[in-house]
């Protein structure tokens, strides 16, 4: 026995119409799907997932240490926006302080927290990136 697709009443397997609702039952063959992969050995038909590699935390921090191109660690991690903000802060903030007439030592004092803050930040960014790669089901 099978069920009518329109009213869900049980009908015989050979029925061409439903006696309950009067609709015609057309027997449609189920399509059979076959997957053909060209160029692969049938014994080795495996799907290779694209694997992301983890990033070296020490390398990200080391790239951030360069004094004139600060923020390279962010580029290594693929974070363009953070790189542009740190690099722009390194260039524009001392320039603005010098335009206002601040002595050179004040601009250097401004850059020290920026350097140390970016080192700490890129360290945690790299750790977070590696956690997302190694545990992809976690939400961040």
N, CA, C and O atoms as CSV, one atom per row, in Angstrom:
chain,resi,resn,atom,element,x,y,z
A,1,UNK,N,N,0.845,-1.191,0.000
A,1,UNK,CA,C,0.000,0.000,0.000
A,1,UNK,C,C,0.884,1.247,0.000
A,1,UNK,O,O,1.930,1.304,0.647
A,2,UNK,N,N,0.418,2.234,-0.752
A,2,UNK,CA,C,1.104,3.523,-0.762
A,2,UNK,C,C,0.095,4.610,-0.439
A,2,UNK,O,O,-1.112,4.368,-0.418
A,3,UNK,N,N,0.595,5.796,-0.190
A,3,UNK,CA,C,-0.287,6.906,0.174
A,3,UNK,C,C,-0.461,7.838,-1.013
A,3,UNK,O,O,0.446,8.017,-1.826
A,4,UNK,N,N,-1.625,8.415,-1.090
A,4,UNK,CA,C,-1.909,9.407,-2.128
A,4,UNK,C,C,-1.101,10.660,-1.815
A,4,UNK,O,O,-1.117,11.123,-0.674
A,5,UNK,N,N,-0.389,11.229,-2.805
A,5,UNK,CA,C,0.414,12.423,-2.534
A,5,UNK,C,C,-0.409,13.681,-2.279
A,5,UNK,O,O,0.129,14.694,-1.833
A,6,UNK,N,N,-1.718,13.624,-2.560
A,6,UNK,CA,C,-2.550,14.813,-2.401
A,6,UNK,C,C,-3.357,14.803,-1.103
A,6,UNK,O,O,-3.467,15.826,-0.427
A,7,UNK,N,N,-3.929,13.627,-0.755
A,7,UNK,CA,C,-4.772,13.589,0.446
A,7,UNK,C,C,-4.255,12.643,1.520
A,7,UNK,O,O,-4.823,12.597,2.611
A,8,UNK,N,N,-3.202,11.893,1.250
A,8,UNK,CA,C,-2.533,11.005,2.190
A,8,UNK,C,C,-3.372,9.814,2.633
A,8,UNK,O,O,-3.151,9.260,3.709
A,9,UNK,N,N,-4.331,9.424,1.808
A,9,UNK,CA,C,-5.129,8.231,2.084
A,9,UNK,C,C,-4.404,7.038,1.476
A,9,UNK,O,O,-3.808,7.161,0.406
A,10,UNK,N,N,-4.444,5.892,2.138
A,10,UNK,CA,C,-3.773,4.714,1.617
A,10,UNK,C,C,-4.536,4.163,0.419
A,10,UNK,O,O,-5.754,3.983,0.451
A,11,UNK,N,N,-3.762,3.901,-0.650
A,11,UNK,CA,C,-4.334,3.334,-1.869
A,11,UNK,C,C,-3.482,2.141,-2.271
A,11,UNK,O,O,-2.380,1.953,-1.754
A,12,UNK,N,N,-3.986,1.350,-3.178
A,12,UNK,CA,C,-3.236,0.164,-3.598
A,12,UNK,C,C,-2.037,0.576,-4.452
A,12,UNK,O,O,-1.999,1.676,-5.003
A,13,UNK,N,N,-1.072,-0.315,-4.550
A,13,UNK,CA,C,0.151,-0.012,-5.295
A,13,UNK,C,C,-0.110,0.141,-6.791
A,13,UNK,O,O,0.632,0.857,-7.463
A,14,UNK,N,N,-1.132,-0.504,-7.329
A,14,UNK,CA,C,-1.424,-0.455,-8.764
A,14,UNK,C,C,-2.423,0.632,-9.131
A,14,UNK,O,O,-2.754,0.758,-10.310
A,15,UNK,N,N,-2.913,1.412,-8.200
A,15,UNK,CA,C,-3.965,2.402,-8.457
A,15,UNK,C,C,-3.449,3.518,-9.346
A,15,UNK,O,O,-2.316,3.977,-9.204
A,16,UNK,N,N,-4.318,3.952,-10.281
A,16,UNK,CA,C,-3.964,5.064,-11.165
A,16,UNK,C,C,-4.631,6.361,-10.732
A,16,UNK,O,O,-4.226,7.439,-11.170
A,17,UNK,N,N,-5.658,6.274,-9.871
A,17,UNK,CA,C,-6.268,7.469,-9.307
A,17,UNK,C,C,-6.718,7.177,-7.887
A,17,UNK,O,O,-6.905,6.020,-7.509
A,18,UNK,N,N,-6.888,8.221,-7.112
A,18,UNK,CA,C,-7.291,8.090,-5.713
A,18,UNK,C,C,-8.818,8.110,-5.647
A,18,UNK,O,O,-9.451,8.999,-6.216
A,19,UNK,N,N,-9.406,7.143,-4.961
A,19,UNK,CA,C,-10.870,7.091,-4.832
A,19,UNK,C,C,-11.371,8.120,-3.836
A,19,UNK,O,O,-12.548,8.478,-3.862
A,20,UNK,N,N,-10.499,8.604,-2.956
A,20,UNK,CA,C,-10.919,9.566,-1.950
A,20,UNK,C,C,-11.007,10.984,-2.507
A,20,UNK,O,O,-12.021,11.661,-2.341
A,21,UNK,N,N,-9.928,11.434,-3.176
A,21,UNK,CA,C,-9.928,12.817,-3.680
A,21,UNK,C,C,-10.104,12.894,-5.191
A,21,UNK,O,O,-10.368,13.975,-5.718
A,22,UNK,N,N,-9.963,11.768,-5.905
A,22,UNK,CA,C,-10.200,11.740,-7.342
A,22,UNK,C,C,-9.014,12.193,-8.182
A,22,UNK,O,O,-9.147,12.325,-9.398
A,23,UNK,N,N,-7.874,12.431,-7.577
A,23,UNK,CA,C,-6.712,12.880,-8.357
A,23,UNK,C,C,-5.998,11.680,-8.964
A,23,UNK,O,O,-5.982,10.591,-8.390
A,24,UNK,N,N,-5.410,11.899,-10.132
A,24,UNK,CA,C,-4.693,10.839,-10.820
A,24,UNK,C,C,-3.296,10.665,-10.227
A,24,UNK,O,O,-2.601,11.636,-9.927
A,25,UNK,N,N,-2.920,9.442,-10.071
A,25,UNK,CA,C,-1.598,9.095,-9.551
A,25,UNK,C,C,-0.745,8.674,-10.739
A,25,UNK,O,O,-1.029,7.661,-11.378
A,26,UNK,N,N,0.267,9.421,-11.031
A,26,UNK,CA,C,1.157,9.091,-12.133
A,26,UNK,C,C,2.417,8.504,-11.538
A,26,UNK,O,O,3.070,9.117,-10.694
A,27,UNK,N,N,2.743,7.327,-11.982
A,27,UNK,CA,C,3.954,6.679,-11.484
A,27,UNK,C,C,5.158,7.286,-12.190
A,27,UNK,O,O,5.342,7.115,-13.395
A,28,UNK,N,N,5.961,7.989,-11.430
A,28,UNK,CA,C,7.171,8.581,-12.000
A,28,UNK,C,C,8.371,7.813,-11.471
A,28,UNK,O,O,8.510,7.623,-10.263
A,29,UNK,N,N,9.217,7.381,-12.356
A,29,UNK,CA,C,10.401,6.657,-11.876
A,29,UNK,C,C,11.340,7.601,-11.137
A,29,UNK,O,O,11.506,8.760,-11.516
A,30,UNK,N,N,11.943,7.090,-10.088
A,30,UNK,CA,C,12.898,7.876,-9.320
A,30,UNK,C,C,14.190,8.017,-10.123
A,30,UNK,O,O,14.725,7.020,-10.607
A,31,UNK,N,N,14.686,9.221,-10.268
A,31,UNK,CA,C,15.929,9.402,-11.034
A,31,UNK,C,C,17.117,8.821,-10.269
A,31,UNK,O,O,17.193,8.901,-9.043
A,32,UNK,N,N,18.018,8.247,-11.013
A,32,UNK,CA,C,19.226,7.705,-10.425
A,32,UNK,C,C,20.380,8.628,-10.798
A,32,UNK,O,O,20.619,8.913,-11.971
A,33,UNK,N,N,21.073,9.076,-9.795
A,33,UNK,CA,C,22.170,9.998,-10.002
A,33,UNK,C,C,23.493,9.245,-9.922
A,33,UNK,O,O,23.701,8.410,-9.042
A,34,UNK,N,N,24.354,9.552,-10.835
A,34,UNK,CA,C,25.702,8.999,-10.787
A,34,UNK,C,C,26.686,10.147,-10.860
A,34,UNK,O,O,26.502,11.101,-11.616
A,35,UNK,N,N,27.706,10.042,-10.080
A,35,UNK,CA,C,28.738,11.067,-10.060
A,35,UNK,C,C,29.916,10.560,-10.865
A,35,UNK,O,O,30.480,9.505,-10.577
A,36,UNK,N,N,30.272,11.318,-11.865
A,36,UNK,CA,C,31.417,10.948,-12.674
A,36,UNK,C,C,32.506,11.977,-12.459
A,36,UNK,O,O,32.290,13.179,-12.610
A,37,UNK,N,N,33.642,11.498,-12.115
A,37,UNK,CA,C,34.783,12.379,-11.919
A,37,UNK,C,C,35.796,12.067,-12.986
A,37,UNK,O,O,36.309,10.951,-13.073
A,38,UNK,N,N,36.072,13.040,-13.778
A,38,UNK,CA,C,37.004,12.807,-14.869
A,38,UNK,C,C,38.435,12.980,-14.384
A,38,UNK,O,O,38.727,13.830,-13.542
A,39,UNK,N,N,39.309,12.165,-14.925
A,39,UNK,CA,C,40.718,12.296,-14.638
A,39,UNK,C,C,41.173,11.675,-13.340
A,39,UNK,O,O,42.347,11.789,-12.991
A,40,UNK,N,N,40.286,11.023,-12.612
A,40,UNK,CA,C,40.672,10.411,-11.345
A,40,UNK,C,C,40.623,8.895,-11.466
A,40,UNK,O,O,39.773,8.345,-12.165
A,41,UNK,N,N,41.496,8.261,-10.816
A,41,UNK,CA,C,41.487,6.816,-10.729
A,41,UNK,C,C,40.275,6.406,-9.891
A,41,UNK,O,O,40.089,6.955,-8.805
A,42,UNK,N,N,39.433,5.454,-10.352
A,42,UNK,CA,C,38.238,5.106,-9.575
A,42,UNK,C,C,38.550,4.585,-8.181
A,42,UNK,O,O,37.718,4.690,-7.280
A,43,UNK,N,N,39.742,4.022,-7.994
A,43,UNK,CA,C,40.097,3.543,-6.668
A,43,UNK,C,C,40.448,4.679,-5.719
A,43,UNK,O,O,40.379,4.525,-4.500
A,44,UNK,N,N,40.822,5.810,-6.280
A,44,UNK,CA,C,41.264,6.933,-5.450
A,44,UNK,C,C,40.350,8.145,-5.617
A,44,UNK,O,O,40.837,9.275,-5.664
A,45,UNK,N,N,39.066,7.937,-5.705
A,45,UNK,CA,C,38.134,9.050,-5.853
A,45,UNK,C,C,37.836,9.638,-4.480
A,45,UNK,O,O,36.810,9.339,-3.869
A,46,UNK,N,N,38.705,10.436,-4.031
A,46,UNK,CA,C,38.523,11.079,-2.729
A,46,UNK,C,C,38.428,12.574,-2.919
A,46,UNK,O,O,39.026,13.143,-3.833
A,47,UNK,N,N,37.695,13.179,-2.075
A,47,UNK,CA,C,37.559,14.631,-2.117
A,47,UNK,C,C,38.589,15.226,-1.172
A,47,UNK,O,O,38.647,14.883,0.009
A,48,UNK,N,N,39.379,16.101,-1.700
A,48,UNK,CA,C,40.393,16.746,-0.875
A,48,UNK,C,C,39.884,18.108,-0.430
A,48,UNK,O,O,39.583,18.978,-1.248
A,49,UNK,N,N,39.798,18.267,0.843
A,49,UNK,CA,C,39.343,19.539,1.402
A,49,UNK,C,C,40.492,20.529,1.405
A,49,UNK,O,O,41.655,20.171,1.591
A,50,UNK,N,N,40.134,21.767,1.196
A,50,UNK,CA,C,41.138,22.812,1.244
A,50,UNK,C,C,41.472,23.062,2.709
A,50,UNK,O,O,40.612,23.467,3.490
A,51,UNK,N,N,42.703,22.821,3.068
A,51,UNK,CA,C,43.121,22.914,4.457
A,51,UNK,C,C,43.846,24.238,4.664
A,51,UNK,O,O,44.794,24.564,3.949
A,52,UNK,N,N,43.387,24.987,5.648
A,52,UNK,CA,C,44.078,26.218,6.008
A,52,UNK,C,C,45.173,25.885,6.995
A,52,UNK,O,O,44.982,25.091,7.916
A,53,UNK,N,N,46.290,26.487,6.796
A,53,UNK,CA,C,47.411,26.238,7.689
A,53,UNK,C,C,47.388,27.240,8.834
A,53,UNK,O,O,46.964,28.385,8.674
A,54,UNK,N,N,47.849,26.789,9.979
A,54,UNK,CA,C,47.939,27.694,11.118
A,54,UNK,C,C,49.117,28.644,10.905
A,54,UNK,O,O,50.051,28.346,10.160
A,55,UNK,N,N,49.052,29.763,11.560
A,55,UNK,CA,C,50.094,30.783,11.439
A,55,UNK,C,C,51.040,30.690,12.631
A,55,UNK,O,O,50.631,30.316,13.730
A,56,UNK,N,N,52.294,31.029,12.408
A,56,UNK,CA,C,53.289,31.045,13.474
A,56,UNK,C,C,53.127,32.337,14.274
A,56,UNK,O,O,53.262,33.435,13.734
A,57,UNK,N,N,52.840,32.192,15.553
A,57,UNK,CA,C,52.601,33.353,16.408
A,57,UNK,C,C,53.879,34.180,16.537
A,57,UNK,O,O,53.832,35.407,16.463
A,58,UNK,N,N,55.001,33.526,16.725
A,58,UNK,CA,C,56.264,34.256,16.905
A,58,UNK,C,C,56.619,35.038,15.657
A,58,UNK,O,O,57.198,36.120,15.757
A,59,UNK,N,N,56.286,34.515,14.471
A,59,UNK,CA,C,56.590,35.229,13.229
A,59,UNK,C,C,55.711,36.466,13.081
A,59,UNK,O,O,56.172,37.504,12.607
A,60,UNK,N,N,54.457,36.358,13.480
A,60,UNK,CA,C,53.562,37.515,13.412
A,60,UNK,C,C,54.056,38.637,14.319
A,60,UNK,O,O,54.027,39.806,13.937
A,61,UNK,N,N,54.508,38.281,15.522
A,61,UNK,CA,C,55.022,39.300,16.446
A,61,UNK,C,C,56.339,39.862,15.922
A,61,UNK,O,O,56.566,41.069,16.000
A,62,UNK,N,N,57.210,39.006,15.391
A,62,UNK,CA,C,58.500,39.482,14.872
A,62,UNK,C,C,58.308,40.428,13.697
A,62,UNK,O,O,59.051,41.401,13.560
A,63,UNK,N,N,57.329,40.159,12.851
A,63,UNK,CA,C,57.074,41.056,11.719
A,63,UNK,C,C,56.548,42.408,12.179
A,63,UNK,O,O,56.696,43.405,11.472
A,64,UNK,N,N,55.943,42.450,13.346
A,64,UNK,CA,C,55.418,43.714,13.866
A,64,UNK,C,C,56.501,44.566,14.515
A,64,UNK,O,O,56.241,45.722,14.847
A,65,UNK,N,N,57.692,44.040,14.705
A,65,UNK,CA,C,58.753,44.770,15.400
A,65,UNK,C,C,59.466,45.766,14.484
A,65,UNK,O,O,60.037,46.741,14.973
A,66,UNK,N,N,59.445,45.547,13.184
A,66,UNK,CA,C,60.154,46.460,12.283
A,66,UNK,C,C,59.671,47.884,12.485
A,66,UNK,O,O,58.471,48.145,12.395
A,67,UNK,N,N,60.588,48.817,12.758
A,67,UNK,CA,C,60.164,50.145,13.191
A,67,UNK,C,C,59.516,51.007,12.111
A,67,UNK,O,O,58.638,51.811,12.426
A,68,UNK,N,N,59.917,50.868,10.856
A,68,UNK,CA,C,59.389,51.781,9.847
A,68,UNK,C,C,58.201,51.214,9.088
A,68,UNK,O,O,57.497,51.955,8.401
A,69,UNK,N,N,57.970,49.929,9.198
A,69,UNK,CA,C,56.810,49.310,8.566
A,69,UNK,C,C,56.080,48.497,9.633
A,69,UNK,O,O,55.883,47.290,9.494
A,70,UNK,N,N,55.694,49.173,10.675
A,70,UNK,CA,C,55.016,48.496,11.773
A,70,UNK,C,C,53.654,47.995,11.299
A,70,UNK,O,O,52.931,48.710,10.604
A,71,UNK,N,N,53.314,46.787,11.669
A,71,UNK,CA,C,52.032,46.213,11.295
A,71,UNK,C,C,52.136,45.097,10.288
A,71,UNK,O,O,51.109,44.594,9.834
A,72,UNK,N,N,53.344,44.686,9.916
A,72,UNK,CA,C,53.484,43.592,8.955
A,72,UNK,C,C,52.924,42.282,9.500
A,72,UNK,O,O,52.517,41.413,8.730
A,73,UNK,N,N,52.901,42.138,10.811
A,73,UNK,CA,C,52.308,40.941,11.409
A,73,UNK,C,C,50.834,40.814,11.072
A,73,UNK,O,O,50.323,39.705,10.914
A,74,UNK,N,N,50.143,41.952,10.959
A,74,UNK,CA,C,48.738,41.929,10.572
A,74,UNK,C,C,48.576,41.486,9.126
A,74,UNK,O,O,47.634,40.765,8.797
A,75,UNK,N,N,49.485,41.911,8.268
A,75,UNK,CA,C,49.435,41.453,6.877
A,75,UNK,C,C,49.661,39.949,6.803
A,75,UNK,O,O,49.010,39.259,6.018
A,76,UNK,N,N,50.572,39.445,7.609
A,76,UNK,CA,C,50.839,38.011,7.659
A,76,UNK,C,C,49.585,37.239,8.058
A,76,UNK,O,O,49.342,36.141,7.558
A,77,UNK,N,N,48.797,37.811,8.952
A,77,UNK,CA,C,47.556,37.171,9.389
A,77,UNK,C,C,46.397,37.435,8.437
A,77,UNK,O,O,45.323,36.858,8.604
A,78,UNK,N,N,46.595,38.299,7.440
A,78,UNK,CA,C,45.543,38.603,6.483
A,78,UNK,C,C,44.583,39.681,6.939
A,78,UNK,O,O,43.473,39.773,6.415
A,79,UNK,N,N,44.978,40.498,7.901
A,79,UNK,CA,C,44.115,41.542,8.438
A,79,UNK,C,C,44.558,42.894,7.884
A,79,UNK,O,O,45.339,43.605,8.516
A,80,UNK,N,N,44.057,43.244,6.706
A,80,UNK,CA,C,44.460,44.485,6.037
A,80,UNK,C,C,44.002,45.729,6.781
A,80,UNK,O,O,44.735,46.714,6.866
A,81,UNK,N,N,42.806,45.685,7.312
A,81,UNK,CA,C,42.266,46.873,7.991
A,81,UNK,C,C,43.100,47.235,9.220
A,81,UNK,O,O,43.396,48.407,9.453
A,82,UNK,N,N,43.471,46.239,9.990
A,82,UNK,CA,C,44.274,46.499,11.180
A,82,UNK,C,C,45.658,47.011,10.776
A,82,UNK,O,O,46.202,47.906,11.423
A,83,UNK,N,N,46.229,46.445,9.708
A,83,UNK,CA,C,47.530,46.916,9.229
A,83,UNK,C,C,47.457,48.382,8.834
A,83,UNK,O,O,48.319,49.173,9.216
A,84,UNK,N,N,46.439,48.744,8.077
A,84,UNK,CA,C,46.323,50.140,7.630
A,84,UNK,C,C,46.127,51.090,8.804
A,84,UNK,O,O,46.656,52.202,8.786
A,85,UNK,N,N,45.383,50.679,9.819
A,85,UNK,CA,C,45.184,51.566,10.957
A,85,UNK,C,C,46.477,51.750,11.757
A,85,UNK,O,O,46.783,52.861,12.189
A,86,UNK,N,N,47.235,50.669,11.958
A,86,UNK,CA,C,48.491,50.779,12.717
A,86,UNK,C,C,49.540,51.528,11.903
A,86,UNK,O,O,50.236,52.395,12.430
A,87,UNK,N,N,49.650,51.200,10.642
A,87,UNK,CA,C,50.640,51.872,9.792
A,87,UNK,C,C,50.291,53.348,9.637
A,87,UNK,O,O,51.170,54.209,9.670
A,88,UNK,N,N,49.015,53.628,9.468
A,88,UNK,CA,C,48.587,55.027,9.368
A,88,UNK,C,C,48.833,55.786,10.662
A,88,UNK,O,O,49.228,56.952,10.637
A,89,UNK,N,N,48.598,55.122,11.807
A,89,UNK,CA,C,48.875,55.760,13.094
A,89,UNK,C,C,50.352,56.023,13.285
A,89,UNK,O,O,50.736,57.019,13.899
A,90,UNK,N,N,51.182,55.138,12.764
A,90,UNK,CA,C,52.631,55.318,12.883
A,90,UNK,C,C,53.109,56.500,12.040
A,90,UNK,O,O,54.040,57.203,12.430
A,91,UNK,N,N,52.488,56.716,10.908
A,91,UNK,CA,C,52.916,57.788,10.002
A,91,UNK,C,C,52.214,59.109,10.322
A,91,UNK,O,O,52.868,60.145,10.439
A,92,UNK,N,N,50.902,59.075,10.461
A,92,UNK,CA,C,50.140,60.319,10.555
A,92,UNK,C,C,50.200,60.984,11.930
A,92,UNK,O,O,50.228,62.211,12.016
A,93,UNK,N,N,50.221,60.199,12.998
A,93,UNK,CA,C,50.221,60.806,14.328
A,93,UNK,C,C,51.491,61.608,14.613
A,93,UNK,O,O,51.383,62.744,15.075
A,94,UNK,N,N,52.704,61.068,14.357
A,94,UNK,CA,C,53.884,61.901,14.578
A,94,UNK,C,C,53.946,63.100,13.638
A,94,UNK,O,O,54.434,64.169,14.004
A,95,UNK,N,N,53.446,62.903,12.428
A,95,UNK,CA,C,53.420,64.027,11.484
A,95,UNK,C,C,52.513,65.138,12.006
A,95,UNK,O,O,52.862,66.316,11.926
A,96,UNK,N,N,51.366,64.772,12.533
A,96,UNK,CA,C,50.448,65.770,13.084
A,96,UNK,C,C,51.052,66.450,14.309
A,96,UNK,O,O,50.877,67.655,14.492
A,97,UNK,N,N,51.770,65.683,15.165
A,97,UNK,CA,C,52.399,66.292,16.337
A,97,UNK,C,C,53.504,67.263,15.935
A,97,UNK,O,O,53.681,68.299,16.576
A,98,UNK,N,N,54.239,66.942,14.891
A,98,UNK,CA,C,55.299,67.855,14.456
A,98,UNK,C,C,54.726,69.095,13.789
A,98,UNK,O,O,55.289,70.183,13.906
A,99,UNK,N,N,53.618,68.935,13.098
A,99,UNK,CA,C,52.982,70.107,12.493
A,99,UNK,C,C,52.488,71.049,13.582
A,99,UNK,O,O,52.509,72.267,13.408
A,100,UNK,N,N,52.039,70.486,14.716
A,100,UNK,CA,C,51.575,71.316,15.826
A,100,UNK,C,C,52.732,71.919,16.606
A,100,UNK,O,O,52.520,72.745,17.493
A,101,UNK,N,N,53.952,71.514,16.284
A,101,UNK,CA,C,55.105,72.115,16.921
A,101,UNK,C,C,55.653,71.340,18.094
A,101,UNK,O,O,56.452,71.883,18.857
A,102,UNK,N,N,55.263,70.107,18.270
A,102,UNK,CA,C,55.778,69.304,19.375
A,102,UNK,C,C,57.220,68.893,19.072
A,102,UNK,O,O,57.553,68.622,17.918
A,103,UNK,N,N,58.078,68.846,20.093
A,103,UNK,CA,C,59.450,68.400,19.850
A,103,UNK,C,C,59.492,66.917,19.482
A,103,UNK,O,O,58.523,66.188,19.696
A,104,UNK,N,N,60.617,66.482,18.932
A,104,UNK,CA,C,60.768,65.112,18.441
A,104,UNK,C,C,60.617,64.072,19.554
A,104,UNK,O,O,60.114,62.975,19.310
A,105,UNK,N,N,61.044,64.406,20.761
A,105,UNK,CA,C,60.940,63.428,21.849
A,105,UNK,C,C,59.484,63.120,22.183
A,105,UNK,O,O,59.180,62.008,22.614
A,106,UNK,N,N,58.583,64.072,21.995
A,106,UNK,CA,C,57.164,63.817,22.258
A,106,UNK,C,C,56.572,62.846,21.243
A,106,UNK,O,O,55.715,62.031,21.582
A,107,UNK,N,N,57.027,62.935,20.010
A,107,UNK,CA,C,56.522,61.990,19.013
A,107,UNK,C,C,57.034,60.580,19.308
A,107,UNK,O,O,56.320,59.600,19.102
A,108,UNK,N,N,58.278,60.484,19.791
A,108,UNK,CA,C,58.809,59.173,20.151
A,108,UNK,C,C,58.057,58.599,21.347
A,108,UNK,O,O,57.808,57.395,21.404
A,109,UNK,N,N,57.699,59.443,22.291
A,109,UNK,CA,C,56.932,58.989,23.449
A,109,UNK,C,C,55.555,58.481,23.015
A,109,UNK,O,O,55.008,57.553,23.611
A,110,UNK,N,N,55.012,59.092,21.986
A,110,UNK,CA,C,53.721,58.644,21.486
A,110,UNK,C,C,53.820,57.264,20.824
A,110,UNK,O,O,52.905,56.450,20.949
A,111,UNK,N,N,54.920,57.002,20.126
A,111,UNK,CA,C,55.043,55.754,19.373
A,111,UNK,C,C,55.306,54.529,20.246
A,111,UNK,O,O,54.970,53.413,19.850
A,112,UNK,N,N,55.901,54.715,21.424
A,112,UNK,CA,C,56.240,53.568,22.271
A,112,UNK,C,C,54.991,52.764,22.660
A,112,UNK,O,O,55.000,51.544,22.498
A,113,UNK,N,N,53.926,53.384,23.163
A,113,UNK,CA,C,52.730,52.575,23.470
A,113,UNK,C,C,52.110,51.946,22.227
A,113,UNK,O,O,51.547,50.854,22.293
A,114,UNK,N,N,52.217,52.638,21.093
A,114,UNK,CA,C,51.688,52.079,19.853
A,114,UNK,C,C,52.440,50.817,19.466
A,114,UNK,O,O,51.830,49.836,19.041
A,115,UNK,N,N,53.766,50.834,19.609
A,115,UNK,CA,C,54.567,49.654,19.303
A,115,UNK,C,C,54.219,48.488,20.233
A,115,UNK,O,O,53.911,47.391,19.768
A,116,UNK,N,N,54.268,48.725,21.522
A,116,UNK,CA,C,54.017,47.644,22.472
A,116,UNK,C,C,52.580,47.129,22.372
A,116,UNK,O,O,52.327,45.928,22.463
A,117,UNK,N,N,51.663,48.047,22.188
A,117,UNK,CA,C,50.266,47.633,22.040
A,117,UNK,C,C,50.048,46.785,20.810
A,117,UNK,O,O,49.270,45.832,20.847
A,118,UNK,N,N,50.721,47.115,19.719
A,118,UNK,CA,C,50.549,46.319,18.499
A,118,UNK,C,C,51.205,44.949,18.645
A,118,UNK,O,O,50.712,43.972,18.081
A,119,UNK,N,N,52.305,44.860,19.388
A,119,UNK,CA,C,52.939,43.548,19.610
A,119,UNK,C,C,52.003,42.625,20.377
A,119,UNK,O,O,51.835,41.459,20.019
A,120,UNK,N,N,51.399,43.152,21.427
A,120,UNK,CA,C,50.469,42.348,22.229
A,120,UNK,C,C,49.239,41.989,21.409
A,120,UNK,O,O,48.760,40.856,21.453
A,121,UNK,N,N,48.731,42.966,20.659
A,121,UNK,CA,C,47.525,42.722,19.875
A,121,UNK,C,C,47.754,41.682,18.785
A,121,UNK,O,O,46.908,40.811,18.584
A,122,UNK,N,N,48.874,41.753,18.081
A,122,UNK,CA,C,49.127,40.785,17.014
A,122,UNK,C,C,49.359,39.394,17.600
A,122,UNK,O,O,49.047,38.397,16.950
A,123,UNK,N,N,49.892,39.310,18.795
A,123,UNK,CA,C,50.054,38.014,19.461
A,123,UNK,C,C,48.682,37.368,19.680
A,123,UNK,O,O,48.485,36.201,19.344
A,124,UNK,N,N,47.741,38.122,20.238
A,124,UNK,CA,C,46.417,37.576,20.495
A,124,UNK,C,C,45.623,37.353,19.206
A,124,UNK,O,O,44.798,36.441,19.140
A,125,UNK,N,N,45.860,38.168,18.194
A,125,UNK,CA,C,45.210,37.953,16.893
A,125,UNK,C,C,45.663,36.629,16.284
A,125,UNK,O,O,44.845,35.883,15.746
A,126,UNK,N,N,46.959,36.332,16.365
A,126,UNK,CA,C,47.490,35.077,15.821
A,126,UNK,C,C,46.968,33.883,16.606
A,126,UNK,O,O,46.626,32.862,16.010
A,127,UNK,N,N,46.899,33.985,17.927
A,127,UNK,CA,C,46.363,32.899,18.748
A,127,UNK,C,C,44.889,32.643,18.402
A,127,UNK,O,O,44.460,31.494,18.299
A,128,UNK,N,N,44.130,33.713,18.228
A,128,UNK,CA,C,42.720,33.579,17.884
A,128,UNK,C,C,42.553,32.959,16.497
A,128,UNK,O,O,41.667,32.128,16.295
A,129,UNK,N,N,43.397,33.355,15.542
A,129,UNK,CA,C,43.356,32.787,14.192
A,129,UNK,C,C,43.613,31.283,14.244
A,129,UNK,O,O,42.896,30.508,13.611
A,130,UNK,N,N,44.626,30.873,14.989
A,130,UNK,CA,C,44.949,29.450,15.098
A,130,UNK,C,C,43.839,28.671,15.794
A,130,UNK,O,O,43.584,27.519,15.443
A,131,UNK,N,N,43.176,29.277,16.773
A,131,UNK,CA,C,42.057,28.606,17.433
A,131,UNK,C,C,40.892,28.402,16.470
A,131,UNK,O,O,40.246,27.354,16.494
A,132,UNK,N,N,40.619,29.395,15.621
A,132,UNK,CA,C,39.538,29.251,14.647
A,132,UNK,C,C,39.857,28.172,13.625
A,132,UNK,O,O,38.954,27.473,13.166
A,133,UNK,N,N,41.128,28.025,13.259
A,133,UNK,CA,C,41.509,27.007,12.283
A,133,UNK,C,C,41.442,25.617,12.907
A,133,UNK,O,O,40.941,24.682,12.282
A,134,UNK,N,N,41.939,25.475,14.128
A,134,UNK,CA,C,41.996,24.152,14.737
A,134,UNK,C,C,40.638,23.697,15.288
A,134,UNK,O,O,40.382,22.497,15.376
A,135,UNK,N,N,39.776,24.633,15.655
A,135,UNK,CA,C,38.447,24.294,16.180
A,135,UNK,C,C,37.402,25.068,15.388
A,135,UNK,O,O,36.902,26.081,15.877
A,136,UNK,N,N,37.051,24.622,14.165
A,136,UNK,CA,C,36.197,25.444,13.301
A,136,UNK,C,C,34.758,25.567,13.767
A,136,UNK,O,O,34.038,26.417,13.243
A,137,UNK,N,N,34.300,24.773,14.717
A,137,UNK,CA,C,32.910,24.842,15.148
A,137,UNK,C,C,32.668,25.882,16.230
A,137,UNK,O,O,31.520,26.118,16.606
A,138,UNK,N,N,33.717,26.506,16.735
A,138,UNK,CA,C,33.546,27.544,17.762
A,138,UNK,C,C,33.170,28.862,17.105
A,138,UNK,O,O,33.643,29.188,16.016
A,139,UNK,N,N,32.317,29.609,17.781
A,139,UNK,CA,C,31.926,30.935,17.279
A,139,UNK,C,C,32.765,31.995,17.962
A,139,UNK,O,O,32.926,31.977,19.182
A,140,UNK,N,N,33.294,32.910,17.185
A,140,UNK,CA,C,34.092,34.002,17.736
A,140,UNK,C,C,33.460,35.307,17.405
A,140,UNK,O,O,33.980,36.358,17.781
